[in-house]
């Protein structure tokens, strides 16, 4: 995983860059971090008009 992340009391925030340059966070359980780190590429956020 090429994303920056921060471990916070049992959860991990993964920082996702959007096309417009903003950064948002997604939260995973820290016990799942090794699985996320196995991903070779970067995670990113994709806007969906259906999320409004």
C-alpha positions in Angstrom: 0.0 0.0 0.0 1.4 3.3 -1.1 -0.9 5.5 1.1 0.1 7.2 4.3 -1.7 6.0 7.4 -1.9 6.7 11.1 -2.6 4.2 13.9 -5.1 5.5 16.5 -6.1 3.3 19.5 -7.0 0.1 17.7 -8.0 1.6 14.4 -6.0 2.8 11.5 -6.8 5.9 9.3 -5.7 5.5 5.7 -5.3 8.8 3.9 -6.9 8.8 0.4 -6.1 11.5 -2.2 -8.9 12.7 -4.5 -8.4 14.0 -8.0 -8.9 17.6 -6.8 -6.0 17.3 -4.4 -8.1 17.0 -1.2 -7.4 14.2 1.2 -10.0 12.1 3.1 -9.7 9.3 5.5 -11.0 5.8 5.6 -10.8 3.8 8.8 -9.9 0.1 9.2 -9.3 -2.1 12.2 -5.6 -2.1 12.9 -5.5 -5.9 12.9 -6.4 -5.7 9.2 -3.4 -3.4 8.4 -1.0 -6.2 7.3 -3.6 -7.2 4.7 -4.0 -3.6 3.5 -0.2 -3.3 3.3 0.0 -6.3 0.9 -1.8 -4.2 -1.8 0.9 -3.0 -4.2 -0.9 0.1 -5.5 -2.4 3.1 -3.8 -6.0 3.5 -2.5 -7.9 6.5 -3.7 -11.3 8.1 -3.2 -13.9 8.2 -5.9 -16.8 10.5 -5.8 -20.2 9.0 -6.5 -23.3 11.2 -7.0 -25.2 8.3 -5.4 -23.5 9.0 -2.0 -25.3 12.4 -1.5 
